[in-house]
Amino acid sequence: MAAISCTHCGFDLTAPQSVRIAEYHFGRLEKVDQEPMEGPGFKYHGEVPDTYTILCTNCKRLVRTLPIRK
């Protein structure tokens, strides 16, 4: 079986800690009337991400974007 390598720098992606998987969280802020001591003044509404990315830890570049299946 051939080794999986980064298309940019050729680094072996099967080595321990060779990739970083990032899941993006999207959302929006809603203004909330609060005193500064009660909270930040906004409320975050998160949305379900639909993709995640695989990044090479050697060159810090994008290797692949894949859909999240649930």
Contacts in CASP RR format, 6 or more apart in sequence:
PFRMAT RR
TARGET T0000
AUTHOR 0000-0000-0000
METHOD contacts of the structure
MODEL  1
MAAISCTHCGFDLTAPQSVRIAEYHFGRLEKVDQEPMEGPGFKYHGEVPD
TYTILCTNCKRLVRTLPIRK
3 12 0 8 1.000
3 13 0 8 1.000
3 14 0 8 1.000
4 12 0 8 1.000
4 13 0 8 1.000
4 14 0 8 1.000
5 11 0 8 1.000
5 12 0 8 1.000
5 13 0 8 1.000
6 13 0 8 1.000
6 56 0 8 1.000
6 58 0 8 1.000
6 59 0 8 1.000
6 61 0 8 1.000
6 63 0 8 1.000
7 63 0 8 1.000
8 56 0 8 1.000
8 59 0 8 1.000
8 61 0 8 1.000
8 63 0 8 1.000
9 56 0 8 1.000
9 58 0 8 1.000
9 59 0 8 1.000
9 61 0 8 1.000
11 18 0 8 1.000
11 56 0 8 1.000
11 57 0 8 1.000
11 58 0 8 1.000
11 59 0 8 1.000
12 18 0 8 1.000
13 19 0 8 1.000
13 56 0 8 1.000
13 63 0 8 1.000
17 57 0 8 1.000
18 56 0 8 1.000
18 57 0 8 1.000
18 58 0 8 1.000
19 54 0 8 1.000
19 55 0 8 1.000
19 56 0 8 1.000
19 57 0 8 1.000
19 63 0 8 1.000
20 54 0 8 1.000
20 55 0 8 1.000
20 57 0 8 1.000
21 52 0 8 1.000
21 53 0 8 1.000
21 54 0 8 1.000
21 55 0 8 1.000
22 52 0 8 1.000
22 53 0 8 1.000
22 55 0 8 1.000
23 49 0 8 1.000
23 52 0 8 1.000
23 68 0 8 1.000
24 49 0 8 1.000
24 51 0 8 1.000
24 52 0 8 1.000
24 53 0 8 1.000
25 46 0 8 1.000
25 47 0 8 1.000
25 49 0 8 1.000
26 46 0 8 1.000
26 47 0 8 1.000
26 49 0 8 1.000
27 44 0 8 1.000
27 45 0 8 1.000
27 46 0 8 1.000
27 47 0 8 1.000
28 44 0 8 1.000
28 45 0 8 1.000
28 46 0 8 1.000
28 47 0 8 1.000
29 42 0 8 1.000
29 43 0 8 1.000
29 44 0 8 1.000
29 45 0 8 1.000
30 42 0 8 1.000
30 43 0 8 1.000
30 44 0 8 1.000
30 45 0 8 1.000
31 41 0 8 1.000
31 42 0 8 1.000
32 41 0 8 1.000
32 42 0 8 1.000
32 43 0 8 1.000
33 41 0 8 1.000
34 40 0 8 1.000
34 41 0 8 1.000
49 68 0 8 1.000
50 67 0 8 1.000
50 68 0 8 1.000
51 65 0 8 1.000
51 66 0 8 1.000
51 67 0 8 1.000
51 68 0 8 1.000
52 65 0 8 1.000
52 66 0 8 1.000
52 68 0 8 1.000
53 62 0 8 1.000
53 63 0 8 1.000
53 64 0 8 1.000
53 65 0 8 1.000
53 66 0 8 1.000
54 62 0 8 1.000
54 63 0 8 1.000
54 64 0 8 1.000
54 65 0 8 1.000
54 66 0 8 1.000
55 61 0 8 1.000
55 62 0 8 1.000
55 63 0 8 1.000
56 63 0 8 1.000
END
